[in-house]
Amino acid sequence: MDADAVRDAIANERMSLCDLLEELDDAEWATPSLCAGWTVKDVVAHLTTTTRTTVLDMVAGMARARGDFHRMTDRRARTRARRSTPADLIAQLRGSATSPRRMPGSGPLDPLVDLLVHGQDIARPLHRDRPLPAGPAVAALTYVAGNRFYDAPARLADLHLVATDVDWTSGSGQEISGAAGDLLLIATGRPAGLAGLSGPGTDVLTARMQGPAPRPGR
């Protein structure tokens, strides 16, 4: 995807996620997401911070979190969720739909990955279907599979991943196949994606994912 296509995909994901969020009741906003320790509301609050965090915010937050990025991200999301209503968060996310701003230190594809993965973190516990668009899914999978921030290279070593709903493969070794959404979940450390996968490498991957769920913000 070129830069314009990435920006369009980010805007589309933000707007379509807002459409989904407007359907939720209070109990659904309080439902635990796939992201450890975060409710649906916490995840949405996190997504509103990515276009609103300055370098000074990052420096101050990291200092308060004693240099732990994930602790900083967790605190910012929980604080914002506590201070905002669901309607506030939806309005903030819609208002930033076309914003080119992103978290300091992040790359052009990071906001797209964040939206695609956290969209699944929200939708799946609520039993809502949220298919991944093909182009963005391929771009996100390619980016995440080689990204050490997600621990993906170690998790996926010696495995051959094959998407069944988009044109994408990665790696070599024992094969694992599944929908792009499931592959993106396991690439980012979410065991919820395992149920939709098949192939001889599935047992290997399952064993590797027996540890704790991904930390907030990852």
Residue, then its C-alpha position, 0 to 999 in steps of 0.5 A: m500500500d502506498a502512503d495515500a492508501v494507508r491514510d485512507a485505510i486508517a480513516n476508514e477503520r476509524m469510521s467503521l469502528c465508530d459505527l460499531l461502537e454506536e450500537l453498543d450498550d453499557a454492558e458491552w462497553a464494560t466487557p473485557s476485551l482480548c487485550a489483558g486487563w482492558t475493557v472495550k471502553d479502555v481499548v477505545a480510549h487507547l485508540t483516541t490517544t494515538t493522535r493526541t500524544t505529543v513528544l512532551d506527553m510521551v517523555a512525561g508519561m515514560a518518566r512517571a511509568r519508570g521507562d515502561f512503555h506499556r505501563m504508560t500506555d495502560r495508565r493513559a488509556r485507563t485515565r481517559a476511559r475513566r474521564s470520558t463517556p462512550a459518546d465522548l470517545i466515539a466523537q473523539l475517534r470520529g474527529s480524528a479519523t483523517s488525522p495524520r498524527r501518530m504516536p511519537g516514534s511509531g511508523p506509518l503502518d502502526p496506526l493501521v495495525d493498532l486499529l485492525v488488531h484492537g478492532q478484533d480485541i473489541a468485536r470478538p468478545l462481543h460476538r460481532d463480526r468485523p472482517l478485515p479489508a484485504g489490502p490493509a490486512v496484507a499490509a498489516l500482516t507483512y509488517v507485524a510478522g517481522n516486527r520484534f515489538y510484537d515478539a512476532p519473529a520469535r513466535l512465528a519462527d520456522l512456521h509457514l503462515v498462509a491466509t485463506d481469505v487474502d493473498w498472503t503467505s509468510g515464513s517457511g516450515q510447518e504450515i498454519s492456515g487461517a483467515a487474515g484476522d486470526l493470523l493477525l491475532i496470533a502474530t500479535g500474541r492473542p491466543a483467541g486467533l488459534a481456534g480459527l487456524s489449522g495445519p501441522g504447525t498449529d500445535v507448535l504455535t499453541a505451545r509457544m503461546q501458553g504464556p501471559a496475554p499481550r500487555p496493554g497497548r501491544 
